[in-house]
Amino acid sequence: MDLPFLRRGLGLYACLFLLFLYGPMIVLTILSFQGPTGGPQFPLTDPGLYWYQHLLGLTETSRVSQLPVGGSLVRSLTLAFMTTVVATVLGVMSAEAFRTRFKGAGPAFYLIILGMMVPGVLVGLGMALFSNLLGIERTWWGTAFVLHVVYTYPFAFLVMLAIFNRFDRSVEEASMSLGVTPAETFRRVTFPIIFPGVLSAMLFSFTLSYDEFARTLFTAGRDLTLPLAIYGTFSVEVYPNIFAFGVLTTLFSFTLLVIYGLLMKRFTSRNTVRFKGQEVEA
């Protein structure tokens, strides 16, 4: 087999895959610089930052209404933060429990990951019908929040399960052999070591909740989250202001990734964990 030819073929395939993956984003970015009279098509007319200014309310009223970003954005960020906290805590606790064998571990495992396997539309519709049956008002901070946790919790659990599977128990045993309680050992020894995994679980939970549409559609009630508000805006006609908002949202996502990378670099660069004045190899 010609290895150089194979490497070139795999390199070409990787390039085509990246182009397919990021091509729509490149097109979206270009169209976001469309002029005031332009639309979602090429060629660009009078390119500029008009639609970014329109999105931020820095231009005069035009033929296009502004995106309902304000309240819906706050609700989405709040919902994503709430979901991240609860799903990550549940994921860490569940993965910690699965470190030891217990009766019913198999059914419990599949019951946990069921939340990520069931179609979101069916779960959302089921929650809406169940809420109506019990007379519970559907709200983004209530019924939608429950479904977001059910959806993101399995991802956090699987991430932490992989982290704990590579965890060296001798570190904890060394700590407890010195008379330290299990709770203190987890706080001072275990948690600093698994913290990069906790960051990964948090990132998964936040992004999945922030972008979730199907499970929120039937359960958010009258107060819409950002994906629902955007869908209601461009369901009739698409304007370049949605492209500008997409670019800003992508920049926000990249900012989260940069912060995540910096935190990961900081904590993974530590080769030792200090415990009561002594160093235990991590």
Backbone torsions as a table, in degrees:
resi	resn	phi	psi	omega
1	MET	NA	136.2	179.6
2	ASP	-80.4	100.6	-176.7
3	LEU	-65.0	-42.5	177.1
4	PRO	-59.3	-40.1	178.0
5	PHE	-64.3	-39.6	179.1
6	LEU	-65.0	-41.1	179.1
7	ARG	-64.6	-40.7	178.2
8	ARG	-65.5	-38.4	178.5
9	GLY	-64.8	-43.1	178.2
10	LEU	-66.8	-36.2	177.3
11	GLY	-65.0	-41.3	177.7
12	LEU	-64.4	-40.9	178.7
13	TYR	-62.6	-41.5	179.2
14	ALA	-64.2	-40.2	178.3
15	CYS	-64.3	-44.2	178.6
16	LEU	-63.9	-37.5	178.7
17	PHE	-65.2	-43.7	178.6
18	LEU	-65.1	-37.3	177.3
19	LEU	-64.9	-41.8	177.2
20	PHE	-64.4	-35.5	-176.2
21	LEU	-74.5	-44.2	-174.3
22	TYR	-104.1	-3.1	178.3
23	GLY	-56.7	-50.0	178.3
24	PRO	-57.5	-37.1	179.2
25	MET	-67.3	-36.4	178.2
26	ILE	-64.9	-43.9	178.0
27	VAL	-62.4	-43.5	179.5
28	LEU	-60.5	-41.1	-179.4
29	THR	-65.4	-42.2	179.5
30	ILE	-63.4	-44.4	-178.5
31	LEU	-68.6	-20.9	179.5
32	SER	-68.1	-15.9	178.4
33	PHE	-96.8	19.7	176.7
34	GLN	-64.1	152.7	180.0
35	GLY	-78.1	176.2	-176.7
36	PRO	-59.3	-34.1	-178.1
37	THR	-94.2	-0.8	-177.9
38	GLY	-85.9	169.4	179.3
39	GLY	-132.2	-163.0	-178.1
40	PRO	-82.3	57.5	179.4
41	GLN	-155.4	164.0	176.4
42	PHE	-97.1	156.2	-3.2
43	PRO	-79.1	165.7	178.2
44	LEU	-72.7	141.8	177.1
45	THR	-114.7	121.4	179.6
46	ASP	50.8	62.9	-176.7
47	PRO	-58.7	148.5	179.0
48	GLY	175.5	-163.1	-178.0
49	LEU	-102.7	23.5	-174.1
50	TYR	-58.0	-45.0	-173.5
51	TRP	-74.2	-24.4	171.6
52	TYR	-69.7	-41.8	176.3
53	GLN	-65.6	-38.4	177.6
54	HIS	-62.8	-40.6	-179.4
55	LEU	-64.8	-36.3	-178.2
56	LEU	-90.1	4.5	179.1
57	GLY	73.0	26.9	-177.6
58	LEU	-98.5	5.4	178.5
59	THR	-121.2	166.6	178.3
60	GLU	-72.3	161.8	-179.8
61	THR	-59.9	133.9	-178.3
62	SER	-124.4	-169.0	-180.0
63	ARG	-69.4	-12.8	-176.7
64	VAL	-111.3	129.3	178.0
65	SER	-75.4	151.5	-179.4
66	GLN	-72.3	151.6	177.9
67	LEU	-68.9	140.4	178.2
68	PRO	-77.1	69.6	-172.2
69	VAL	-82.7	-40.4	-169.6
70	GLY	-49.7	-77.6	-176.0
71	GLY	-64.6	-39.5	-178.7
72	SER	-66.8	-35.9	178.2
73	LEU	-66.0	-42.8	178.7
74	VAL	-62.8	-42.0	179.3
75	ARG	-64.1	-42.1	-179.9
76	SER	-65.0	-43.3	179.3
77	LEU	-65.7	-41.2	178.6
78	THR	-64.8	-44.6	179.3
79	LEU	-63.5	-41.9	179.3
80	ALA	-65.0	-39.2	179.3
81	PHE	-66.6	-45.1	178.0
82	MET	-59.7	-44.7	-179.6
83	THR	-63.6	-41.1	-179.5
84	THR	-60.5	-45.7	-178.1
85	VAL	-62.7	-50.5	-175.4
86	VAL	-69.2	-45.4	-177.6
87	ALA	-65.1	-38.8	179.9
88	THR	-68.2	-43.5	178.6
89	VAL	-61.6	-44.7	178.7
90	LEU	-64.7	-39.3	179.8
91	GLY	-63.7	-43.2	179.4
92	VAL	-65.6	-45.3	-178.8
93	MET	-63.8	-42.5	-179.0
94	SER	-67.2	-44.7	179.0
95	ALA	-63.3	-37.2	176.2
96	GLU	-62.3	-40.2	179.3
97	ALA	-65.9	-35.2	-177.9
98	PHE	-78.0	-0.5	176.1
99	ARG	-70.7	-22.0	177.0
100	THR	-115.9	145.7	179.8
101	ARG	-73.6	137.6	176.3
102	PHE	-145.9	158.6	-177.3
103	LYS	-66.8	131.1	-178.9
104	GLY	85.2	15.3	-179.1
105	ALA	-64.1	-39.0	-179.8
106	GLY	-62.0	-56.0	177.4
107	PRO	-59.1	-36.9	179.5
108	ALA	-64.0	-39.4	179.5
109	PHE	-62.2	-49.0	-178.4
110	TYR	-69.4	-28.8	176.8
111	LEU	-68.2	-35.2	179.3
112	ILE	-68.5	-48.4	-175.3
113	ILE	-77.6	-5.2	178.4
114	LEU	-62.1	-29.9	-178.6
115	GLY	-63.7	-25.7	-180.0
116	MET	-94.0	-6.0	-176.7
117	MET	-101.1	-30.9	-178.3
118	VAL	-73.1	134.3	179.2
119	PRO	-55.3	136.3	-175.9
120	GLY	-62.2	-36.1	-179.4
121	VAL	-63.4	-41.4	-179.7
122	LEU	-67.5	-41.7	179.2
123	VAL	-65.1	-43.4	179.5
124	GLY	-63.2	-44.1	178.7
125	LEU	-64.6	-40.5	178.2
126	GLY	-63.0	-42.0	178.0
127	MET	-64.7	-38.4	179.0
128	ALA	-64.0	-44.1	178.9
129	LEU	-66.0	-39.9	179.5
130	PHE	-65.6	-39.3	178.7
131	SER	-65.5	-41.7	177.4
132	ASN	-63.7	-37.0	-179.9
133	LEU	-64.7	-39.0	-179.2
134	LEU	-89.6	-3.6	-178.8
135	GLY	73.4	27.6	179.6
136	ILE	-93.2	131.7	178.7
137	GLU	-71.6	135.2	179.3
138	ARG	-83.7	123.1	-178.7
139	THR	-137.8	158.3	179.8
140	TRP	-69.8	-28.8	-178.9
141	TRP	-91.6	-1.6	-178.7
142	GLY	-116.5	-87.0	-176.7
143	THR	-65.5	-42.2	178.8
144	ALA	-65.6	-38.0	179.0
145	PHE	-62.3	-41.3	179.2
146	VAL	-60.9	-45.7	-179.0
147	LEU	-67.9	-34.9	177.6
148	HIS	-64.3	-39.3	178.1
149	VAL	-67.2	-43.4	178.9
150	VAL	-59.9	-34.4	-178.0
151	TYR	-78.9	-42.5	-174.5
152	THR	-86.6	-25.5	-178.8
153	TYR	-55.1	-44.5	178.6
154	PRO	-60.3	-36.2	179.0
155	PHE	-65.6	-44.7	177.3
156	ALA	-63.2	-37.9	-179.7
157	PHE	-65.0	-45.0	-179.1
158	LEU	-66.6	-38.1	177.2
159	VAL	-62.3	-47.6	-178.6
160	MET	-69.8	-31.0	177.1
161	LEU	-63.8	-41.2	176.9
162	ALA	-65.3	-37.2	178.5
163	ILE	-65.4	-45.6	-178.2
164	PHE	-69.7	-27.6	177.7
165	ASN	-66.7	-22.9	178.2
166	ARG	-102.6	10.1	-175.9
167	PHE	-84.2	136.9	179.9
168	ASP	-87.4	109.2	-177.9
169	ARG	-66.2	-21.3	-177.7
170	SER	-61.6	-26.1	178.1
171	VAL	-64.3	-46.1	178.4
172	GLU	-67.9	-39.3	-179.9
173	GLU	-63.1	-38.2	177.5
174	ALA	-63.9	-38.8	179.3
175	SER	-67.3	-47.9	-177.6
176	MET	-70.7	-22.6	176.0
177	SER	-68.4	-18.4	176.7
178	LEU	-88.0	5.0	178.1
179	GLY	91.2	12.8	179.9
180	VAL	-82.4	139.6	-179.0
181	THR	-68.9	155.6	178.4
182	PRO	-58.7	-38.8	-179.8
183	ALA	-64.2	-43.7	179.1
184	GLU	-68.5	-34.6	177.2
185	THR	-64.3	-41.7	178.8
186	PHE	-64.9	-41.3	-177.1
187	ARG	-71.4	-40.0	-173.4
188	ARG	-94.6	-24.6	-174.7
189	VAL	-116.4	-56.9	-173.1
190	THR	-67.1	-50.4	-173.5
191	PHE	-62.0	-43.7	177.5
192	PRO	-59.7	-31.8	-179.3
193	ILE	-74.3	-39.6	-177.3
194	ILE	-87.8	1.2	-174.6
195	PHE	-59.0	-38.7	174.5
196	PRO	-57.0	-38.3	176.0
197	GLY	-66.7	-36.4	176.6
198	VAL	-62.9	-40.6	176.4
199	LEU	-61.0	-41.1	178.5
200	SER	-63.7	-43.2	178.3
201	ALA	-62.6	-39.8	178.4
202	MET	-65.0	-41.4	179.6
203	LEU	-63.8	-44.3	176.3
204	PHE	-57.8	-50.6	-175.4
205	SER	-62.1	-43.1	-177.2
206	PHE	-65.8	-49.3	-177.0
207	THR	-66.3	-39.4	179.7
208	LEU	-65.9	-40.1	179.7
209	SER	-71.8	-40.9	-177.3
210	TYR	-62.6	-35.0	-176.3
211	ASP	-96.1	-3.8	-171.5
212	GLU	-66.7	131.9	-178.4
213	PHE	-118.1	-53.2	-171.1
214	ALA	-61.8	-46.3	-177.8
215	ARG	-72.0	-20.8	-179.3
216	THR	-88.6	-25.3	-173.4
217	LEU	-56.9	-42.8	-175.1
218	PHE	-94.3	-7.2	-170.5
219	THR	-122.7	-6.2	-175.2
220	ALA	-79.4	-18.7	-178.1
221	GLY	78.3	-148.3	-175.9
222	ARG	-79.8	-27.9	179.3
223	ASP	-85.6	112.3	-173.0
224	LEU	-85.1	146.8	169.7
225	THR	-84.8	174.6	-174.3
226	LEU	-61.9	-47.3	178.3
227	PRO	-58.4	-38.4	179.4
228	LEU	-69.3	-39.8	179.7
229	ALA	-65.6	-41.0	179.4
230	ILE	-66.9	-42.5	178.7
231	TYR	-60.1	-42.6	178.5
232	GLY	-65.5	-26.0	-178.8
233	THR	-76.7	-46.3	-175.2
234	PHE	-101.3	12.9	178.2
235	SER	-68.4	-21.7	179.9
236	VAL	-97.7	-50.2	-179.5
237	GLU	-149.9	144.4	-177.8
238	VAL	-100.5	132.8	176.7
239	TYR	-122.2	158.1	-176.8
240	PRO	-63.3	-14.0	178.8
241	ASN	-65.1	-27.9	177.0
242	ILE	-69.8	-31.9	176.4
243	PHE	-68.9	-40.8	177.4
244	ALA	-61.8	-41.2	178.4
245	PHE	-66.6	-36.5	176.9
246	GLY	-62.2	-39.4	178.0
247	VAL	-64.9	-44.2	179.6
248	LEU	-64.6	-38.2	178.0
249	THR	-65.6	-39.0	177.9
250	THR	-65.0	-40.6	176.3
251	LEU	-62.1	-37.3	176.2
252	PHE	-63.8	-41.2	178.7
253	SER	-65.0	-41.7	177.9
254	PHE	-65.0	-34.5	176.7
255	THR	-62.8	-42.0	176.4
256	LEU	-61.4	-40.6	179.5
257	LEU	-65.8	-38.1	178.4
258	VAL	-64.9	-44.7	178.0
259	ILE	-61.4	-42.3	178.1
260	TYR	-61.3	-43.3	179.8
261	GLY	-64.6	-40.5	179.1
262	LEU	-65.3	-41.8	178.4
263	LEU	-66.3	-40.0	178.2
264	MET	-62.6	-42.5	-179.7
265	LYS	-64.0	-37.4	-178.2
266	ARG	-67.1	-44.8	-173.9
267	PHE	-84.2	-30.3	178.6
268	THR	-77.6	-17.8	179.0
269	SER	-76.6	-10.5	178.6
270	ARG	-83.2	116.9	-179.0
271	ASN	-89.6	-13.7	179.9
272	THR	-133.2	155.9	177.8
273	VAL	-120.1	124.3	-178.8
274	ARG	-81.4	133.3	-179.9
275	PHE	-139.7	108.0	178.3
276	LYS	53.3	46.7	174.7
277	GLY	81.9	-6.4	178.5
278	GLN	-112.5	155.1	179.9
279	GLU	-105.6	127.4	176.7
280	VAL	-113.4	127.7	-178.2
281	GLU	-59.8	126.6	-177.9
282	ALA	-82.5	NA	NA
